[in-house]
Amino acid sequence: MIAVRQAGATASFRVRLQPKASRDAIMGETDGALRLRVSAPPVEGRANEACLRLLAKALDLPVSRLEIVAGQQARVKTIQVADASADLLRTALSNLLEHLHR
C-alpha cells in the first residue's frame, strides 16, 4: 500500500521513477512508493516534468497542484498534492493500482 501523509491542506506520497523507459507508465507499488516509468531522460528536469504530467493525468488533477518537494535529482521522489485529502488520495491511488492488475 502506498503511504500517503497529510500536512495541513496538502497530502504527499513517494514515487520511484525510472527515466529513459520505452514508454510512460504506472508500474505498481514497491516499498510504499508508486513505481513510474517515463520515456524522458533525466536531463534539465525533463523526467521530473514527465513524472508530474503522468501523475496528473492518472489522478485527474491539474499539474499545477502537484509538486516534487524532495528527490529532484534522485529516483525516489516525494510528491506533494495541494488542496488534497490524504484519504481521497489514498483511495485514488488504490483504485489506480487495482486497475493495473485487471
C-alpha positions as protocol buffer text, in pm:
chain_id: "A"
residue {
  index: 1
  type: MET
  ca { x: 0 y: 0 z: 0 }
}
residue {
  index: 2
  type: ILE
  ca { x: 124 y: 346 z: -87 }
}
residue {
  index: 3
  type: ALA
  ca { x: 194 y: 561 z: 219 }
}
residue {
  index: 4
  type: VAL
  ca { x: 11 y: 895 z: 199 }
}
residue {
  index: 5
  type: ARG
  ca { x: 75 y: 1166 z: 457 }
}
residue {
  index: 6
  type: GLN
  ca { x: -138 y: 1469 z: 539 }
}
residue {
  index: 7
  type: ALA
  ca { x: 19 y: 1804 z: 635 }
}
residue {
  index: 8
  type: GLY
  ca { x: -233 y: 2085 z: 659 }
}
residue {
  index: 9
  type: ALA
  ca { x: -409 y: 2128 z: 325 }
}
residue {
  index: 10
  type: THR
  ca { x: -157 y: 1914 z: 137 }
}
residue {
  index: 11
  type: ALA
  ca { x: -104 y: 1540 z: 104 }
}
residue {
  index: 12
  type: SER
  ca { x: 218 y: 1371 z: -5 }
}
residue {
  index: 13
  type: PHE
  ca { x: 339 y: 1033 z: -122 }
}
residue {
  index: 14
  type: ARG
  ca { x: 657 y: 883 z: -266 }
}
residue {
  index: 15
  type: VAL
  ca { x: 727 y: 764 z: -620 }
}
residue {
  index: 16
  type: ARG
  ca { x: 1014 y: 560 z: -761 }
}
residue {
  index: 17
  type: LEU
  ca { x: 1089 y: 693 z: -1109 }
}
residue {
  index: 18
  type: GLN
  ca { x: 1265 y: 514 z: -1393 }
}
residue {
  index: 19
  type: PRO
  ca { x: 1365 y: 761 z: -1666 }
}
residue {
  index: 20
  type: LYS
  ca { x: 1451 y: 673 z: -2028 }
}
residue {
  index: 21
  type: ALA
  ca { x: 1195 y: 390 z: -2041 }
}
residue {
  index: 22
  type: SER
  ca { x: 1035 y: 278 z: -2365 }
}
residue {
  index: 23
  type: ARG
  ca { x: 703 y: 439 z: -2265 }
}
residue {
  index: 24
  type: ASP
  ca { x: 535 y: 636 z: -1987 }
}
residue {
  index: 25
  type: ALA
  ca { x: 352 y: 404 z: -1747 }
}
residue {
  index: 26
  type: ILE
  ca { x: 250 y: 338 z: -1391 }
}
residue {
  index: 27
  type: MET
  ca { x: 402 y: 4 z: -1299 }
}
residue {
  index: 28
  type: GLY
  ca { x: 271 y: -65 z: -949 }
}
residue {
  index: 29
  type: GLU
  ca { x: 392 y: -25 z: -593 }
}
residue {
  index: 30
  type: THR
  ca { x: 723 y: -102 z: -419 }
}
residue {
  index: 31
  type: ASP
  ca { x: 807 y: -40 z: -53 }
}
residue {
  index: 32
  type: GLY
  ca { x: 520 y: 207 z: -6 }
}
residue {
  index: 33
  type: ALA
  ca { x: 609 y: 408 z: -320 }
}
residue {
  index: 34
  type: LEU
  ca { x: 431 y: 426 z: -655 }
}
residue {
  index: 35
  type: ARG
  ca { x: 655 y: 292 z: -938 }
}
residue {
  index: 36
  type: LEU
  ca { x: 658 y: 501 z: -1256 }
}
residue {
  index: 37
  type: ARG
  ca { x: 839 y: 483 z: -1588 }
}
residue {
  index: 38
  type: VAL
  ca { x: 882 y: 781 z: -1818 }
}
residue {
  index: 39
  type: SER
  ca { x: 1044 y: 798 z: -2158 }
}
residue {
  index: 40
  type: ALA
  ca { x: 1202 y: 1139 z: -2086 }
}
residue {
  index: 41
  type: PRO
  ca { x: 1571 y: 1146 z: -1994 }
}
residue {
  index: 42
  type: PRO
  ca { x: 1686 y: 1277 z: -1654 }
}
residue {
  index: 43
  type: VAL
  ca { x: 1826 y: 1592 z: -1813 }
}
residue {
  index: 44
  type: GLU
  ca { x: 1720 y: 1950 z: -1735 }
}
residue {
  index: 45
  type: GLY
  ca { x: 1424 y: 1828 z: -1529 }
}
residue {
  index: 46
  type: ARG
  ca { x: 1251 y: 1658 z: -1823 }
}
residue {
  index: 47
  type: ALA
  ca { x: 1194 y: 1329 z: -1636 }
}
residue {
  index: 48
  type: ASN
  ca { x: 1052 y: 1520 z: -1339 }
}
residue {
  index: 49
  type: GLU
  ca { x: 812 y: 1711 z: -1566 }
}
residue {
  index: 50
  type: ALA
  ca { x: 704 y: 1386 z: -1734 }
}
residue {
  index: 51
  type: CYS
  ca { x: 651 y: 1232 z: -1390 }
}
residue {
  index: 52
  type: LEU
  ca { x: 420 y: 1515 z: -1282 }
}
residue {
  index: 53
  type: ARG
  ca { x: 227 y: 1506 z: -1612 }
}
residue {
  index: 54
  type: LEU
  ca { x: 177 y: 1128 z: -1585 }
}
residue {
  index: 55
  type: LEU
  ca { x: 54 y: 1156 z: -1225 }
}
residue {
  index: 56
  type: ALA
  ca { x: -176 y: 1449 z: -1302 }
}
residue {
  index: 57
  type: LYS
  ca { x: -337 y: 1258 z: -1588 }
}
residue {
  index: 58
  type: ALA
  ca { x: -373 y: 937 z: -1383 }
}
residue {
  index: 59
  type: LEU
  ca { x: -521 y: 1119 z: -1083 }
}
residue {
  index: 60
  type: ASP
  ca { x: -734 y: 1355 z: -1296 }
}
residue {
  index: 61
  type: LEU
  ca { x: -575 y: 1663 z: -1138 }
}
residue {
  index: 62
  type: PRO
  ca { x: -418 y: 1976 z: -1288 }
}
residue {
  index: 63
  type: VAL
  ca { x: -38 y: 1957 z: -1298 }
}
residue {
  index: 64
  type: SER
  ca { x: -25 y: 2285 z: -1106 }
}
residue {
  index: 65
  type: ARG
  ca { x: -147 y: 2105 z: -790 }
}
residue {
  index: 66
  type: LEU
  ca { x: 145 y: 1860 z: -798 }
}
residue {
  index: 67
  type: GLU
  ca { x: 500 y: 1939 z: -689 }
}
residue {
  index: 68
  type: ILE
  ca { x: 817 y: 1740 z: -629 }
}
residue {
  index: 69
  type: VAL
  ca { x: 923 y: 1850 z: -280 }
}
residue {
  index: 70
  type: ALA
  ca { x: 1211 y: 1605 z: -226 }
}
residue {
  index: 71
  type: GLY
  ca { x: 1434 y: 1397 z: -451 }
}
residue {
  index: 72
  type: GLN
  ca { x: 1457 y: 1622 z: -758 }
}
residue {
  index: 73
  type: GLN
  ca { x: 1788 y: 1453 z: -851 }
}
residue {
  index: 74
  type: ALA
  ca { x: 1701 y: 1107 z: -713 }
}
residue {
  index: 75
  type: ARG
  ca { x: 1492 y: 815 z: -834 }
}
residue {
  index: 76
  type: VAL
  ca { x: 1277 y: 820 z: -520 }
}
residue {
  index: 77
  type: LYS
  ca { x: 1081 y: 1145 z: -502 }
}
residue {
  index: 78
  type: THR
  ca { x: 822 y: 1290 z: -268 }
}
residue {
  index: 79
  type: ILE
  ca { x: 520 y: 1432 z: -449 }
}
residue {
  index: 80
  type: GLN
  ca { x: 304 y: 1689 z: -273 }
}
residue {
  index: 81
  type: VAL
  ca { x: -56 y: 1749 z: -382 }
}
residue {
  index: 82
  type: ALA
  ca { x: -204 y: 2087 z: -290 }
}
residue {
  index: 83
  type: ASP
  ca { x: -560 y: 2111 z: -155 }
}
residue {
  index: 84
  type: ALA
  ca { x: -586 y: 1734 z: -118 }
}
residue {
  index: 85
  type: SER
  ca { x: -712 y: 1496 z: 145 }
}
residue {
  index: 86
  type: ALA
  ca { x: -484 y: 1204 z: 228 }
}
residue {
  index: 87
  type: ASP
  ca { x: -788 y: 973 z: 242 }
}
residue {
  index: 88
  type: LEU
  ca { x: -910 y: 1073 z: -104 }
}
residue {
  index: 89
  type: LEU
  ca { x: -559 y: 1049 z: -248 }
}
residue {
  index: 90
  type: ARG
  ca { x: -508 y: 707 z: -88 }
}
residue {
  index: 91
  type: THR
  ca { x: -836 y: 589 z: -243 }
}
residue {
  index: 92
  type: ALA
  ca { x: -742 y: 727 z: -586 }
}
residue {
  index: 93
  type: LEU
  ca { x: -401 y: 559 z: -575 }
}
residue {
  index: 94
  type: SER
  ca { x: -554 y: 228 z: -462 }
}
residue {
  index: 95
  type: ASN
  ca { x: -806 y: 243 z: -747 }
}
residue {
  index: 96
  type: LEU
  ca { x: -524 y: 318 z: -988 }
}
residue {
  index: 97
  type: LEU
  ca { x: -323 y: 17 z: -872 }
}
residue {
  index: 98
  type: GLU
  ca { x: -631 y: -206 z: -876 }
}
residue {
  index: 99
  type: HIS
  ca { x: -699 y: -102 z: -1235 }
}
residue {
  index: 100
  type: LEU
  ca { x: -342 y: -202 z: -1333 }
}
residue {
  index: 101
  type: HIS
  ca { x: -394 y: -560 z: -1220 }
}
residue {
  index: 102
  type: ARG
  ca { x: -703 y: -620 z: -1431 }
}
